[in-house]
């Protein structure tokens, strides 16, 4: 027997929505067999906005998480071809004595304002490997939907990889403070890293759903995440 769409679902529309709630086809989850490729929700936001925390709340609901930041570390493990390519482009000193990538040094090189081509070259080398592994991991999931954490979703024009976009937003002042504290970097480098991403207004315009990240405890976002979880399950059902 079909289930009724929750009346409060429209509270999740921020700031625009590709599908209205009336277009969502509610159904009995127990009678559904899902396609191999799940509904894909792209979780994105500016650097140090709190994406990982929000992803962890979805994970507690047993939603599979594919994190491109994690993948970015995996594809440059010691001995990988990509790590060798990075060393050829940016110098052998980016590889530590134990064979691992010196991420701090590579970041300094990439965001050197006197050599803007460095960041472009880094992205050109990293992006294909990350994208390929992301697609592979998503295809392995059998759940109704999957959260794909893609910090550079808009910067790399990866909107085609997802069905819906969830943006985690943060006030610029708090974002700067978080980034400097988290990465132990100076204000100049932090501002440069923030400036390398698309502006806040662009992210907000392209978002289907929005979660405001602030100084309140993470568990305060639990109710909103649960509402989004229910919505995404319905959208996954309607895709069948």
Secondary structure, DSSP 8 states (H G I E B T S, - for coil): ------TTGGGG--S--SS-GGG-----GGG----SS-EEEEEEESTTSSHHHHHHHHHTTT-EEEEHHHHHHHTT-TT-HHHHHHHHHH-GGGB-TTS-B-HHHHHHHHT-GGGTHHHHHHHHHHHHHHHHHHHHHHHH--SSEEEEE-TTTTTTT-GGG-SEEEEEEE-HHHHHHHHHHHHT--HHHHHHHHHTS--HHHHHHH-SEEEEE-SS-GGGGHHHHHHHHHHHHHHHHHH-
